[in-house]
Amino acid sequence: MANFSKSNVPRFSVEVYQNEYLPEGGREVNAIVTVTSTGGGTTGGAPLMAGAFPAADRGTPPGVGAAVVVMVDCSGSMDYPPTKMRGARDATAAAVDALRDGVAFAVVAGTHVAQEVYPGGGRLAVADARSRAEAKESLRRLSAGGGTAIGTWLRLADRLLASAGAGIRHGILLTDGRNEHESPADLRAALDACAGRFTCDARGVGTDWEVKEVTGIASALLGTADIVADPAGLAADFTRMMEHAMGKEVADVALRVWTPVGAEIRFVKQVAPAVEDLTGRRTEAGPRAGDYPTGSWGDESRDYHVCVRVPAAGIGQEMLAARVSLVLPDPAGGTPQVLGQGLVRAVWTEDMAASTSINPQVAHYTGQAELAQVIQQGLEARKSGDFGGATAKLGRAVQLAAASGNADTAKLLSKVVDVVDAATGTVRLKAKVAEADEMTLETRSTKTVRVKKP
């Protein structure tokens, strides 16, 4: 384990959990890499004196530490029932209240077009008592009408966030319906354009939205996704999201994985607090090294599963299979700052007990990744009428959730199936399932429970 720190970023530590022993001819090395960030600096703190850019004289503030754009669905369906629009206004007001002084922010109304509600003029305001009051007053103008084209909301948020020159750039997006007024390709293009430029938490309110759209937005932009089935819960959820965003202290951190000649990366996945496959997001970072994006960090800990295929070797040989580093790019284009580093090793042995033992952390997260997969497969089978396949997959999910102690997922599963025997995965599909319960299970299927470290 190694860790590094500077005064303007949190302190990062990197721990590697693995069974480094391979049998003769063995080539696959698995490791869980735990990254922890603590005791951060003030990158996202109070970057400007409150009131330094009063709303009456506003222009985009230069070089703020953090900027947030809240995107609120104002399509026609938000009036059915009217509690959705009221809930969205209240939630956005609560999010504004949770902004720290000095943070740049804007509110966007989203329909088939995107419109800046506050402060207007393609700029951002700086949070203080006056701008918060003005922003909340402007929310009275939010009304439902029009269609849904989420890609336009994201592109406007990107332009606004880029104008601030902020280190921490974050979006919060709320929708209640399907993205029906632009093509899937348009939304994909917007996500591709915004990826790496800001992070975004996405929420679906009610039950008329598409889970894969909302989770796809959060996945592409390294944020969280969730359902708020009852609009009355929006204000509390928005407050939590904004408080979490305000805790971020350093952005654009990458997981850099170097491998020796002859070795290749099979995959890199975040496995806690949720499963997110980062393999396809690699960007080259010099000879035999690649960067995988991790987004913004505050005081938190995350786990990553790194799988490397190494050249076969003889008994008694050993090698460095991978070097995993946390790196922070230099805005001036110079050498990135190394925030922490860990080593993944391979040792070939004839000791069968050593080489066949599965590291508990690797085993746990392999099971959690399978849990997420079989839940999604089971729900798809149920929707398509393959009830036998659905029973088998969701039964396996119940078994994995019970074995790993993932009580939250087990509780969600119990609303979709009747559990006969959790240990063996014996279940019966419920004849009637509330749509909100099914969508909650699907939306939260990738959330994992952390393994207890030895």
Secondary structure, 3 states (H helix, E strand, C coil): CEEECCCCCCEEEEEEEECCEECCCCCEEEEEEEEEEECCCCCCCCCCCCCCCCHHHCCCCCCCCEEEEEEEECCHHHHCCCHHHHHHHHHHHHHHHCCCCCCEEEEEEECCCEEEEECCCCCCEECCHHHHHHHHHHHHHCCCCCCCCHHHHHHHHHHHHHHHCCCEEEEEEEECCCCCCCCHHHHHHHHHHHCCCCEEEEEEECCCCCHHHHHHHHHHCCCCEEEECCHHHHHHHHHHHHHHHHCCCEEEEEEEEECCCCCEEEEEEEEECECEECHHHCEECCCCEEEEEEEEECCEEEEEEEEEECCCCCCCCEEEEEEEEEEECCCCCCCCEEEEEEEEEEEECCCHHHHHCCCHHHHHHHHHHHHHHHHHHHHHHHHCCCHHHHHHHHHHHHHHHHHHCCHHHHHHHCCCEEEEECCCCEEEECCCCCHHHHHHHHHCCCECCCCCCC
